[in-house]
Amino acid sequence: MFLTVMQSNCTSYSPHKKNNGLPRYSNSTPQAIYKKSLPPKGVKMQTRLGNALLWLTLNLQLLSAYSLQMQVDNTQPMLGEKVTLTVDFVYDNVEEYEVKEAKFENVETTLVSDDEFQEGNQTHKRIIYTLRPQKAGKLTLPALQAHIEMIPPAYQSRYNKNKYLKKLDISSNPLTLEVQPLPQALTVWGDYTMHAKVDKTETTIGEPIRFTVTLQGEGNIKNLDFLTLDIPHTLIYEKNRGLTKAFSIVPEKDFTIPTITLKYYNLSTHSVVLLSTPSYHITVKPKPVKPLVPPMLGYIMLLVIFGALFYYLNHLFTSLDHLDKKATFIKTLKKCKTKEELLAKVAPYLGKDRGLDRLIYRLEGVEDDGFAGLRGEIIKGFKHI
């Protein structure tokens, strides 16, 4: 462990400034120089050596109060093999502290736990990581850093104790891993199972089939981008979703989906494993020829279409004629000036609509001042029948 003092309140005291080895006084006799070089009576003279010893003693005390250590359970792991890293930070008096997160080049690092516990007068902070080396060879894990802010015990009870706050940075020991390569120059490790399936083994020209490969387990494979197919006389479309890859294969003729293999190193059993999928032969048939429509059936369909069109047009023209006659009749009603004249026009329509019948019956007893309003209601009634 290494200790760096960022701020110190230990100051050197030197009552004399020297010039060419002698104190600078107006009276330069040796006796005068000696007498004036002494501190006042009752004051102990401090020396540079004393200050240095005081600084060293203080920092040795600080050094004994804090420690930061790293250790691993395996210094010669295989490539990808799990290594447990334990970081121990021990302290007994801090205001604030921070232990830097463990991050190392070519090492996959996962935090497992972060706990504190008391042991005597000291507090232990224990951080445990899982390491997986991603590169074979010598890997150096640089020293971790911890930043500490503390007030020496001698100043803890003072009202202005923050004046004596010290900031320290301490370092742990570095570590070295000798990472062993995998057998047979393999780069894939883990523990996997592999499955494949097709949605059908018979299709027609131009109709796609779906082929899916799924990898399950743990290791350093994050996706199946590396998995490809090359099948003559087909068009192949790919869709990758993590450890599942789907192929849509559009054929022109019979073809075979080849066996897919994956070789990896199993770190649990310390063995090389070869996974493979079955091959699939796909039969591709010609597209069926659509039968021609018989001539008689075609004539019948044509007659039906023309009949439907004639009915629609006839209904449309009838509706238009009805609307035209209704518009003319309503104009006639608007020109009626007396209830007798209006009654003669609407009487033939009695029995067509109950609401309209009630309005026509009211017309017989309506006064002149109410005629215009009732005529408007009757016209509105005719618009809706």
C-alpha positions in Angstrom: 0.0 0.0 0.0 1.2 3.5 -0.8 0.3 6.7 1.0 0.2 10.2 -0.5 -0.6 13.2 1.8 -2.6 15.8 -0.2 -2.7 18.4 2.6 -0.7 18.6 5.8 -0.8 21.1 8.7 2.7 20.2 9.9 4.7 23.4 9.2 8.4 23.9 9.7 9.5 26.5 12.2 12.8 28.2 11.5 13.5 31.5 13.4 16.4 32.4 11.3 17.1 33.2 7.6 20.6 32.4 6.6 22.9 34.0 4.1 26.1 32.3 3.2 25.7 30.1 6.2 25.4 32.9 8.8 22.3 34.7 10.2 21.7 38.2 8.9 22.2 40.6 11.8 23.8 44.1 12.0 26.1 43.0 14.8 28.3 40.4 13.1 30.5 39.3 16.0 30.4 35.6 16.8 29.1 36.2 20.3 26.3 38.4 19.1 25.4 36.0 16.4 25.2 33.1 18.8 23.1 35.0 21.4 20.6 36.4 18.9 20.3 33.0 17.2 18.8 31.5 20.4 15.0 31.5 20.9 13.5 33.4 23.8 13.9 31.8 27.2 11.4 29.0 27.8 10.8 28.3 24.1 12.1 25.0 22.8 14.1 25.5 19.6 12.7 23.4 16.7 15.0 22.1 14.0 14.5 20.9 10.4 15.3 17.4 11.6 12.6 17.7 14.3 10.0 18.8 11.8 11.0 16.0 9.5 10.7 13.4 12.3 7.3 14.9 13.3 6.0 14.7 9.7 7.3 11.1 9.4 5.7 10.1 12.7 2.3 11.6 11.8 2.2 9.8 8.4 3.4 6.5 9.9 0.4 6.8 12.2 -1.9 7.5 9.2 -0.3 4.6 7.4 -1.1 2.2 10.2 -4.7 3.4 10.4 -5.6 2.7 6.7 -5.0 -0.1 4.3 -6.2 -1.1 0.9 -5.5 -4.6 -0.4 -6.5 -6.7 -3.5 -6.3 -10.5 -3.7 -7.6 -13.1 -6.2 -8.4 -16.8 -5.7 -6.6 -17.9 -8.9 -3.6 -16.2 -10.6 -3.4 -18.7 -13.5 -6.9 -18.9 -14.9 -7.9 -20.2 -18.3 -9.2 -17.7 -20.9 -12.7 -16.8 -19.7 -12.5 -18.7 -16.5 -14.1 -17.0 -13.5 -11.7 -15.4 -10.9 -12.9 -13.9 -7.6 -11.3 -10.6 -6.7 -11.6 -9.4 -3.1 -10.9 -5.8 -2.2 -10.4 -4.9 1.5 -10.3 -1.3 2.7 -9.6 -0.9 6.4 -10.0 2.3 8.3 -10.7 3.6 11.8 -11.3 7.4 11.5 -12.7 9.1 8.3 -15.0 11.9 7.5 -15.5 10.8 3.9 -14.0 8.1 1.7 -14.3 6.7 -1.8 -12.9 3.4 -3.1 -12.5 3.6 -6.9 -14.4 1.0 -8.9 -12.4 -1.9 -10.3 -12.1 -1.7 -14.1 -9.3 -3.5 -15.9 -8.4 -3.7 -19.6 -9.2 -7.0 -21.3 -11.1 -8.2 -18.2 -14.9 -8.5 -17.9 -15.7 -7.3 -14.3 -18.9 -7.9 -12.4 -19.7 -6.6 -8.9 -20.9 -9.4 -6.6 -21.1 -7.7 -3.2 -20.2 -4.6 -1.3 -20.3 -4.9 2.6 -19.0 -3.3 5.7 -18.3 -4.9 9.1 -16.6 -3.9 12.4 -13.5 -5.7 13.7 -12.2 -4.1 16.9 -11.7 -0.4 16.5 -11.5 -0.7 12.7 -14.1 -0.9 10.0 -13.6 -3.2 7.1 -15.2 -2.5 3.7 -15.1 -5.6 1.6 -15.9 -5.5 -2.1 -16.0 -8.7 -4.2 -15.9 -8.8 -8.0 -16.0 -11.6 -10.5 -13.4 -11.3 -13.2 -13.3 -13.1 -16.5 -10.1 -12.5 -18.6 -10.8 -11.9 -22.2 -7.2 -12.3 -23.5 -4.6 -15.0 -23.0 -1.2 -14.1 -21.7 0.1 -11.8 -18.9 -2.6 -9.4 -17.6 -1.7 -6.8 -15.0 -4.4 -5.5 -12.7 -3.3 -2.0 -11.7 -3.5 -0.8 -8.1 -6.9 0.5 -7.0 -7.2 3.9 -5.4 -9.0 5.1 -2.3 -9.6 8.8 -1.5 -9.8 9.6 2.3 -10.8 12.8 4.1 -10.0 12.7 7.9 -9.3 14.8 10.9 -6.5 13.6 13.2 -7.7 12.4 16.6 -5.8 15.2 18.4 -8.1 17.8 16.8 -11.4 15.9 16.9 -12.7 17.8 19.9 -11.8 21.3 18.7 -14.6 23.6 17.6 -12.6 24.4 14.5 -11.6 20.9 13.7 -12.5 21.2 10.0 -9.4 23.5 9.8 -7.3 20.4 10.3 -9.0 18.2 7.6 -6.5 16.1 5.7 -7.0 14.6 2.3 -5.2 11.3 1.6 -5.0 9.0 -1.4 -3.9 5.5 -0.8 -3.2 2.7 -3.3 -3.5 -1.0 -3.1 -1.1 -3.6 -4.4 -1.2 -4.4 -8.1 -1.8 -8.0 -9.3 -0.7 -10.1 -12.2 -2.7 -12.9 -13.9 -1.1 -15.5 -16.2 -4.1 -16.3 -18.4 -3.8 -19.7 -20.1 -5.0 -20.1 -23.7 -7.8 -22.5 -24.5 -7.0 -25.9 -26.1 -7.0 -26.3 -29.9 -6.7 -22.5 -30.3 -10.3 -22.1 -29.3 -11.7 -18.6 -28.5 -15.2 -19.6 -27.5 -15.9 -20.7 -23.9 -19.0 -21.4 -21.9 -21.7 -24.1 -21.5 -24.3 -24.2 -24.3 -27.0 -26.3 -26.0 -28.0 -25.6 -29.6 -31.4 -26.3 -31.3 -32.6 -25.9 -34.9 -36.0 -26.3 -36.6 -37.8 -25.7 -39.9 -41.4 -24.9 -40.3 -41.9 -27.3 -43.3 -39.9 -29.7 -45.5 -42.0 -29.2 -48.6 -42.7 -26.0 -50.4 -43.2 -24.5 -53.9 -41.0 -22.4 -56.1 -40.8 -18.9 -54.6 -42.6 -19.8 -51.4 -40.2 -19.2 -48.4 -39.5 -21.7 -45.6 -38.4 -20.6 -42.1 -35.3 -22.1 -40.5 -34.4 -21.1 -36.9 -31.3 -21.7 -34.8 -31.3 -21.1 -31.0 -28.3 -21.1 -28.6 -28.9 -21.5 -24.9 -26.5 -21.2 -22.0 -23.7 -18.9 -20.7 -20.3 -17.9 -22.1 -18.7 -15.3 -24.2 -21.1 -15.5 -27.2 -23.3 -12.5 -27.2 -25.1 -12.9 -30.5 -25.2 -15.2 -33.6 -24.0 -12.6 -36.1 -21.2 -15.1 -37.1 -23.7 -17.7 -38.2 -24.5 -17.6 -42.0 -25.9 -19.9 -44.7 -24.8 -20.2 -48.3 -27.2 -22.4 -50.3 -27.2 -22.3 -54.1 -30.3 -21.3 -56.0 -31.9 -19.6 -53.0 -32.5 -16.2 -51.7 -31.8 -16.0 -47.9 -33.0 -13.3 -45.5 -31.7 -13.1 -41.9 -33.0 -11.8 -38.7 -30.9 -11.8 -35.5 -32.4 -11.6 -32.0 -29.7 -12.2 -29.4 -29.0 -15.9 -29.3 -31.7 -16.8 -31.8 -31.3 -16.4 -35.5 -34.1 -16.9 -38.1 -33.5 -17.5 -41.8 -36.2 -17.0 -44.5 -35.1 -19.1 -47.5 -36.8 -18.6 -50.9 -36.0 -21.5 -53.2 -35.9 -22.2 -56.9 -35.4 -25.9 -56.7 -34.8 -28.7 -54.1 -32.1 -27.9 -51.6 -30.5 -29.0 -48.3 -29.9 -26.9 -45.2 -26.4 -28.0 -44.1 -25.4 -29.1 -40.6 -24.3 -26.2 -38.4 -21.5 -26.8 -35.9 -20.1 -25.0 -32.9 -17.0 -25.9 -31.0 -16.2 -24.4 -27.6 -14.4 -25.1 -24.4 -16.5 -26.0 -21.3 -14.8 -24.3 -18.3 -16.8 -26.5 -15.8 -15.8 -29.9 -17.2 -12.5 -28.7 -18.7 -13.3 -30.3 -22.0 -13.8 -29.4 -25.7 -17.5 -29.7 -26.8 -18.8 -29.9 -30.3 -22.4 -29.0 -30.9 -24.2 -29.7 -34.3 -27.7 -29.4 -35.8 -29.3 -31.9 -38.2 -29.4 -31.2 -41.9 -32.8 -30.7 -43.6 -33.6 -31.7 -47.1 -36.3 -29.5 -48.6 -38.5 -30.6 -51.6 -39.5 -27.8 -53.9 -42.5 -28.3 -56.2 -43.5 -26.3 -59.2 -46.2 -23.7 -58.7 -49.7 -25.2 -59.4 -51.3 -24.0 -62.7 -54.6 -22.2 -62.2 -57.4 -23.8 -64.3 -59.0 -21.6 -66.9 -62.5 -20.4 -66.3 -65.0 -22.3 -68.6 -66.6 -20.1 -71.3 -70.2 -20.7 -70.1 -69.3 -19.8 -66.5 -67.7 -16.6 -67.8 -70.8 -15.7 -69.7 -72.9 -16.3 -66.6 -70.6 -14.1 -64.5 -70.8 -11.4 -67.1 -74.6 -11.5 -67.1 -74.7 -11.2 -63.3 -72.4 -8.2 -63.4 -74.4 -6.4 -66.0 -77.7 -7.3 -64.2 -76.3 -5.8 -60.9 -75.1 -2.7 -62.8 -78.6 -2.2 -64.5 -80.4 -2.6 -61.1 -78.1 0.0 -59.5 -78.5 2.5 -62.3 -82.3 2.1 -62.5 -82.5 2.6 -58.7 -80.3 5.6 -59.0 -82.4 7.2 -61.7 -85.6 6.5 -59.9 -84.3 8.1 -56.8 -83.2 11.2 -58.7 -86.6 11.5 -60.4 -88.3 11.1 -57.0 -86.1 13.8 -55.5 -86.9 16.1 -58.5 -90.7 15.7 -58.1 -90.4 16.2 -54.3 -88.5 19.5 -54.8 -91.2 20.7 -57.3 -94.0 19.8 -54.9 -92.4 21.6 -52.0 -92.0 24.7 -54.1 -95.8 24.5 -54.8 -96.5 24.3 -51.1 -94.4 27.3 -50.4 -96.6 29.4 -52.8 -99.9 28.5 -51.0 -101.3 31.7 -49.4 -104.4 30.2 -47.6 -105.0 27.2 -45.5 -107.7 26.1 -48.0 -105.2 26.2 -50.9 -102.6 24.3 -48.8 -105.1 21.7 -47.6 -106.1 20.9 -51.2 -102.5 20.2 -52.0 -101.6 18.0 -49.0 -104.9 16.1 -48.5 -104.0 13.4 -51.1 -101.0 12.4 -48.8 -103.1 11.6 -45.8 -102.1 8.1 -44.5 -98.5 8.3 -45.7 -97.0 9.4 -42.4 -98.6 9.7 -38.9 -96.7 12.8 -38.0 -97.6 14.5 -41.3 -101.3 13.5 -40.7 -101.4 15.3 -37.4 -100.1 18.5 -39.0 -102.7 18.3 -41.8 -105.5 17.9 -39.3 -104.3 20.9 -37.4 -104.4 22.9 -40.6 -108.3 22.9 -40.6 -108.5 24.8 -37.3 -105.4 27.1 -37.6 -105.9 30.8 -37.4 -104.4 33.2 -39.9 -101.6 34.3 -37.6 -100.5 30.6 -37.1 -100.8 29.6 -40.8 -97.2 30.5 -41.8 -95.6 28.5 -39.0 -97.8 25.4 -39.6 -97.1 25.5 -43.3 -93.3 25.5 -42.5 -93.8 22.4 -40.3 -95.8 20.6 -43.1 -93.1 21.4 -45.7 -90.4 20.0 -43.3 -92.5 16.9 -42.8 -92.7 16.3 -46.6 -88.9 16.6 -46.9 -88.5 13.5 -44.6 -90.9 11.2 -46.4 
